[in-house]
Amino acid sequence: MTLTSLTEQFAAADLAVGGDEVTFGSWTDAVRRSVLSFQFDCEQPRAFAGTISNRTLGGVNFVNMACARHAAYRDRALISPPAGGFYVMTLQLAGELRLAQGDRVAVVKPGQFAIYDSSEPAAITASDGYRSTCVRFPKAWLGERPPDGLMARAFECEPGLPAAVWGMLISLNRNLESLGGHGRVAVRNVMDLVVTMLRAELGGPERPGHREAQLREIQAYIEENLDDPRLDPARIAAAHYISPRQLHVLFERADSTVSAWIRERRLEHCRLDLADPRQLDVPVAAIARRWGFHGVSHFGQVFKKGTGITPAAYRQRARVHLPR
């Protein structure tokens, strides 16, 4: 998928959640309520028209906006402690955004995204034909001290993790009202991916314990899917929005490999079933298929290599030691 097609996909999704056109005064009031307090400048306020929509769940605001050329800025006088507790991340769908914060200036074009800190002064200039999707979220998600170089920097929403995460954010935005009791959990899980994406974009340090928690989650996924003979590193990596290389690194740090982990977990379940007196009449081939082995011959080779004896011999040994 190309960057152009991704941008078109996001722009099409954004159209479904736009609001009615409003005047400059109404639009600026809506921005202050939905995003942050700004002062605004507009060369032709009487000719200005804009749309804005705001959806909120789990402390996260999903804001879509479209408007004409204007400028907005925040200085210290507008930043109160409660209003300084957010980060705002914006995906550019059309037009151009110029974002200045600290000593950095980002020019954000369609297919790019940027983030800024609500506790610091910022200046924004939007071109004609401006359209964006913004996500405002509490600083606790990312940490009060974000990685260096994150604010006011244009990132490419390229195929891979950025496109996957933004696709999920936009899908959440479109379906927020219909998520029911699962909505808050969905928002929390996607925001965890947002944090992973932002740290990956900078190559910065991860949260303490993040790799361990990610490995446990992947191991649980493997356990739940051992019966599927198609389970492989590529599928596991795709299910967790990481590359196969990142997956292998996780297991290397645990002194294992993905394939070895899958094989050992399958063998462990097969050993338990072969030794189970309630399953003495279940064919070895059926047990092998139950735990994802491709065929009885392959299973026999893997089993003997792992245990030193054949499945039939293992079952016989277990039978001899059954209580009488």
C-alpha positions in Angstrom: 0.0 0.0 0.0 1.4 3.4 -1.0 1.5 6.5 1.1 -0.9 8.2 -1.3 -3.5 5.4 -0.9 -3.2 5.5 2.8 -3.8 9.2 2.9 -6.9 8.8 0.6 -8.1 6.0 2.8 -7.8 8.2 6.0 -9.4 11.2 4.2 -12.4 9.1 3.1 -12.8 7.8 6.7 -12.7 11.4 8.0 -15.6 12.5 5.8 -17.9 10.1 7.6 -17.6 11.9 11.0 -17.6 15.6 10.0 -20.0 18.2 11.4 -22.1 21.0 9.9 -20.3 24.1 8.6 -20.2 26.9 11.2 -18.9 30.5 11.3 -15.5 31.5 12.5 -16.7 32.5 16.0 -18.6 29.2 16.5 -15.7 27.2 15.1 -13.1 28.8 17.4 -15.3 28.2 20.4 -15.7 24.5 19.4 -11.9 24.2 19.1 -11.4 25.6 22.6 -13.9 23.1 24.0 -12.7 20.1 22.1 -8.9 20.6 21.9 -7.3 23.5 23.8 -7.6 27.2 24.4 -6.1 29.3 21.6 -6.2 32.8 20.4 -7.1 33.0 16.7 -6.3 35.2 13.7 -8.1 35.0 10.3 -7.7 37.4 7.4 -11.3 37.0 6.3 -13.4 35.9 9.3 -16.7 36.7 7.5 -15.8 34.3 4.6 -14.5 31.6 7.0 -16.3 28.3 7.2 -15.3 25.2 9.1 -16.5 21.9 10.5 -15.5 20.1 13.7 -16.7 17.0 15.5 -15.6 15.7 18.9 -15.9 12.3 20.4 -14.6 11.4 23.9 -14.1 8.1 25.6 -11.8 6.9 28.3 -10.3 10.4 28.7 -9.3 10.5 25.0 -10.7 13.1 22.6 -11.1 12.2 18.9 -11.5 15.5 16.9 -12.0 15.9 13.2 -11.8 19.3 11.7 -11.9 21.1 8.3 -11.5 24.8 7.8 -10.1 27.7 5.8 -6.8 29.5 6.4 -6.2 30.8 9.9 -3.6 31.0 12.7 -3.8 30.0 16.3 -1.4 30.4 19.2 -1.2 29.6 23.0 1.0 31.7 25.3 1.6 31.2 29.1 -1.4 33.3 29.9 -3.7 30.7 28.3 -2.1 27.6 29.9 -3.7 26.7 33.2 -2.5 23.6 35.2 -5.6 21.5 34.2 -5.2 22.5 30.5 -1.5 21.6 30.5 -2.1 17.9 31.2 -2.5 16.7 27.6 -0.7 15.8 24.4 -2.4 16.5 21.1 -1.5 14.3 18.1 -2.7 15.4 14.7 -2.9 13.5 11.3 -2.9 15.8 8.3 -5.5 14.7 5.7 -5.5 17.8 3.4 -3.9 21.2 3.2 -0.8 22.0 5.3 -0.1 22.7 9.0 2.8 24.7 10.3 3.4 23.8 14.0 5.9 25.6 16.2 6.8 24.7 19.8 9.9 25.3 21.7 12.8 25.7 19.3 11.3 23.4 16.7 9.0 24.1 13.7 7.3 21.3 11.8 5.6 21.6 8.4 3.0 18.8 8.3 1.7 17.7 4.9 -1.0 15.2 4.0 0.1 11.7 5.1 2.1 13.1 8.0 1.4 13.5 11.7 2.8 15.6 14.6 2.3 16.0 18.3 2.5 18.9 20.7 2.4 19.6 24.4 -0.5 21.5 26.0 1.7 22.8 28.8 4.0 24.7 26.5 3.3 27.7 24.2 2.6 26.8 20.6 1.8 28.5 17.3 -0.2 26.9 14.5 -0.8 28.1 11.0 -3.3 26.2 8.8 -3.6 26.6 5.0 -6.8 26.8 3.0 -8.4 23.4 2.5 -7.1 22.2 5.9 -8.4 18.9 7.2 -7.1 16.8 10.0 -7.9 14.2 12.6 -6.6 15.0 16.1 -6.3 12.8 19.2 -6.0 14.6 22.6 -4.9 12.3 25.4 -3.6 12.6 29.0 0.1 12.9 29.5 0.0 9.8 31.8 -0.2 7.6 28.6 3.2 8.8 27.5 4.8 10.1 30.6 5.2 13.7 31.9 8.6 13.9 30.3 8.3 12.7 26.7 11.2 11.4 24.6 13.5 14.2 23.3 12.6 15.4 19.8 9.0 14.2 19.9 7.2 17.6 19.9 6.6 19.7 16.8 8.1 17.1 14.4 6.6 15.7 11.2 6.4 11.9 11.1 5.4 9.9 8.1 2.3 7.9 8.3 3.9 5.1 6.3 2.9 1.5 5.8 3.7 -0.5 8.9 3.0 0.5 12.6 2.1 4.2 11.9 -0.5 3.3 9.3 -1.9 0.4 11.4 -2.2 2.6 14.5 -3.8 5.5 12.7 -6.1 3.1 10.9 -7.3 1.8 14.3 -7.6 5.4 15.8 -9.8 6.5 12.9 -11.9 3.3 13.1 -12.4 3.9 16.8 -13.4 7.5 16.1 -16.0 6.3 13.6 -17.5 3.6 15.8 -17.1 5.0 19.3 -20.8 5.1 20.0 -21.4 1.5 19.1 -18.5 -0.1 21.0 -20.7 -0.5 24.1 -19.0 -1.9 27.3 -15.8 -2.7 25.3 -15.1 0.9 24.3 -12.8 1.9 27.2 -10.8 -1.3 26.9 -10.5 -0.8 23.1 -9.3 2.8 23.6 -6.8 1.8 26.3 -5.3 -1.0 24.0 -5.0 1.3 21.0 -3.4 4.1 23.1 -0.8 1.5 24.2 -0.1 1.0 20.5 0.1 4.8 20.1 2.8 4.9 22.8 4.7 2.1 21.1 4.5 3.8 17.8 5.8 7.1 19.1 8.7 5.5 20.9 9.5 3.4 17.9 9.5 6.5 15.6 12.2 8.0 17.8 14.0 4.8 18.6 13.7 5.9 22.2 13.6 3.8 25.4 10.5 1.8 26.2 8.6 1.9 29.4 10.1 -0.3 32.2 8.8 -3.9 31.8 7.3 -3.2 28.4 9.3 -6.0 26.6 8.5 -8.5 29.4 4.8 -7.7 29.2 4.8 -7.9 25.4 6.5 -11.3 25.5 4.0 -12.6 28.0 1.2 -11.4 25.8 2.7 -13.1 22.7 3.3 -16.3 24.6 -0.3 -16.3 25.7 -1.4 -15.8 22.1 0.8 -18.8 21.0 -0.8 -20.9 23.8 -4.3 -20.1 22.6 -3.4 -21.0 18.9 -1.3 -24.1 19.3 -3.9 -26.2 17.5 -3.5 -24.2 14.3 -0.8 -25.8 12.1 -0.5 -22.4 10.2 0.9 -20.7 13.4 4.2 -19.2 12.5 6.4 -16.1 13.3 5.0 -14.0 10.5 1.4 -14.6 11.7 2.3 -14.0 15.3 4.2 -10.7 14.5 1.3 -9.4 12.4 -1.2 -10.2 15.2 0.8 -8.0 17.5 1.7 -5.2 15.1 5.4 -5.8 15.2 7.9 -7.0 12.6 9.1 -10.6 12.5 12.6 -9.3 13.4 11.2 -7.6 16.5 9.5 -10.8 17.4 12.7 -12.8 17.1 14.6 -10.3 19.2 12.0 -10.6 22.0 12.5 -14.4 22.2 16.3 -14.1 21.9 16.3 -11.9 25.0 14.5 -14.8 26.7 17.1 -17.3 25.5 14.8 -19.0 23.1 13.4 -18.8 19.6 9.8 -18.4 18.4 9.8 -21.8 16.7 11.4 -23.5 19.7 8.8 -22.1 22.0 5.9 -23.2 19.8 7.4 -26.7 19.4 8.0 -27.1 23.2 4.5 -26.0 24.1 3.0 -28.4 21.6 5.2 -31.2 22.8 4.3 -30.5 26.4 0.5 -30.8 25.6 1.1 -34.0 23.6 3.1 -35.5 26.5 0.2 -34.7 28.9 -2.3 -36.2 26.6 -0.3 -39.4 25.9 0.1 -39.9 29.6 -3.6 -39.3 30.4 -5.3 -42.6 31.3 -8.6 -41.2 30.0 -7.0 -40.8 26.5 -5.4 -44.2 26.1 -7.7 -45.0 23.1 -7.1 -41.7 21.3 -4.8 -42.4 18.3 -1.4 -40.8 18.4 -2.2 -39.1 15.1 -5.3 -37.5 16.6 -3.3 -36.1 19.5 -0.7 -34.8 17.1 -3.3 -33.0 15.0 -5.0 -31.6 18.1 -1.8 -29.6 18.9 -1.0 -28.4 15.4 1.5 -30.9 14.1 1.3 -31.4 10.3 1.4 -35.2 10.3 2.1 -38.3 12.4 5.5 -38.9 10.8 6.7 -35.3 11.4 5.3 -35.5 14.9 7.1 -38.7 15.6 10.4 -37.2 14.5 9.9 -34.0 16.6 8.7 -36.0 19.6 11.7 -38.4 19.6 14.2 -35.6 19.2 12.6 -33.8 22.1 12.2 -36.7 24.5 14.5 -39.5 23.3 11.7 -42.0 22.6 8.8 -42.4 20.3 5.2 -41.3 21.2 4.1 -44.9 21.4 7.0 -45.8 23.8 6.2 -42.7 25.9 2.6 -43.7 26.1 3.6 -47.3 27.0 5.9 -46.1 29.7 3.2 -43.9 31.2 0.8 -46.8 31.1 3.2 -49.0 33.1 3.4 -46.4 35.8 -0.4 -46.0 36.1 -1.7 -46.7 39.6 -3.5 -50.1 39.8 
